[in-house]
Amino acid sequence: LPPPMAAPSDEAIQREIRRVLLTSNLDTVTLRTVLQSLSSAFRIDLTPRKPAIRRWVELAMADLDPPETASAPPPATAKAKHEPRARAKDEPRVQAKHEPRAKAKDEPRV
């Protein structure tokens, strides 16, 4: 291996991260493979800078994601998913399945 280079600047690492991500399959790339690519490119162990590199990879991945189209519905939030829908005053209340239904006198017994 060639001798190690001087420690790269943050900007140089961020540029290389972007280059690595642009030439990688984003479905299979991992932080480990990015770190390996960076270590090869700069000929230095960048493991001590892993927390910062993780943040930079996340930011670069967010930049690479295509913007959502205006016609796409907004993603549902977990909170909205569990809130009951407001019922109009004239809308009849529907009994839940677990509530026993009152039987009419004329209804035959099953």
C-alpha positions as CSV (number, residue, x, y, z in Angstrom):
1,L,0.0,0.0,0.0
2,P,1.1,3.6,-0.6
3,P,2.0,5.7,2.4
4,P,-1.0,7.3,4.2
5,M,-2.0,10.8,3.2
6,A,-2.6,13.7,5.6
7,A,-5.9,13.7,7.4
8,P,-8.6,14.8,4.8
9,S,-10.7,17.8,5.5
10,D,-14.4,17.5,6.3
11,E,-15.3,18.9,2.9
12,A,-13.1,16.4,1.1
13,I,-14.7,13.5,3.0
14,Q,-18.2,14.9,2.2
15,R,-17.3,15.2,-1.6
16,E,-16.0,11.6,-1.6
17,I,-19.1,10.3,0.3
18,R,-21.3,11.9,-2.4
19,R,-19.1,10.4,-5.2
20,V,-19.2,6.9,-3.5
21,L,-23.0,7.1,-3.1
22,L,-23.5,8.2,-6.7
23,T,-21.6,5.2,-8.0
24,S,-23.1,2.7,-5.6
25,N,-26.3,0.7,-5.5
26,L,-28.2,2.7,-2.8
27,D,-30.3,-0.4,-1.9
28,T,-27.2,-2.3,-0.8
29,V,-24.6,0.3,0.3
30,T,-23.8,0.3,4.0
31,L,-21.9,2.6,6.3
32,R,-19.2,0.0,6.4
33,T,-18.8,-0.1,2.6
34,V,-18.7,3.7,2.5
35,L,-16.0,3.7,5.3
36,Q,-14.0,1.1,3.4
37,S,-14.2,3.2,0.2
38,L,-13.2,6.4,2.1
39,S,-10.3,4.6,3.7
40,S,-9.1,3.4,0.3
41,A,-9.5,6.8,-1.3
42,F,-7.7,8.7,1.4
43,R,-5.3,5.8,2.4
44,I,-6.1,6.4,6.1
45,D,-8.3,4.7,8.7
46,L,-11.4,6.9,9.2
47,T,-13.1,4.7,11.8
48,P,-12.5,7.4,14.5
49,R,-14.6,9.8,12.5
50,K,-17.4,7.3,12.0
51,P,-20.1,9.3,13.9
52,A,-19.5,12.4,11.6
53,I,-19.3,10.2,8.5
54,R,-22.6,8.5,9.5
55,R,-24.3,12.0,9.6
56,W,-22.7,13.0,6.3
57,V,-23.9,9.8,4.6
58,E,-27.4,10.4,5.9
59,L,-27.4,14.0,4.6
60,A,-26.0,12.9,1.3
61,M,-28.6,10.1,1.0
62,A,-31.4,12.6,1.7
63,D,-30.0,14.9,-1.1
64,L,-30.0,12.0,-3.5
65,D,-33.6,11.0,-2.9
66,P,-35.9,12.3,-5.6
67,P,-38.3,14.9,-4.5
68,E,-41.9,13.8,-3.9
69,T,-44.4,14.7,-6.7
70,A,-47.2,17.1,-5.9
71,S,-49.8,14.4,-6.8
72,A,-48.5,12.0,-4.2
73,P,-50.6,11.9,-1.1
74,P,-48.9,13.0,2.1
75,P,-47.7,10.2,4.3
76,A,-50.1,9.2,7.1
77,T,-48.8,9.8,10.6
78,A,-49.1,7.2,13.3
79,K,-51.1,9.6,15.5
80,A,-53.7,10.3,12.8
81,K,-54.0,6.6,12.1
82,H,-55.3,5.9,15.6
83,E,-57.5,8.9,16.2
84,P,-61.3,8.2,15.7
85,R,-63.0,10.0,12.9
86,A,-65.3,12.8,14.0
87,R,-69.0,11.9,13.6
88,A,-71.6,14.4,12.3
89,K,-74.5,15.1,14.7
90,D,-77.0,13.5,12.3
91,E,-74.8,10.4,11.5
92,P,-76.0,7.3,13.3
93,R,-73.7,5.6,15.7
94,V,-72.5,2.2,14.5
95,Q,-72.1,-0.4,17.1
96,A,-68.6,-2.0,17.4
97,K,-68.4,-5.7,16.8
98,H,-67.6,-6.4,20.4
99,E,-70.7,-4.7,21.8
100,P,-73.7,-7.1,22.2
101,R,-76.6,-6.1,20.0
102,A,-80.0,-5.7,21.7
103,K,-82.4,-8.3,20.3
104,A,-85.9,-7.3,19.3
105,K,-88.9,-9.2,20.8
106,D,-90.0,-10.5,17.4
107,E,-86.5,-11.7,16.4
108,P,-86.2,-15.5,16.5
109,R,-83.7,-17.0,18.7
110,V,-80.8,-18.8,16.9
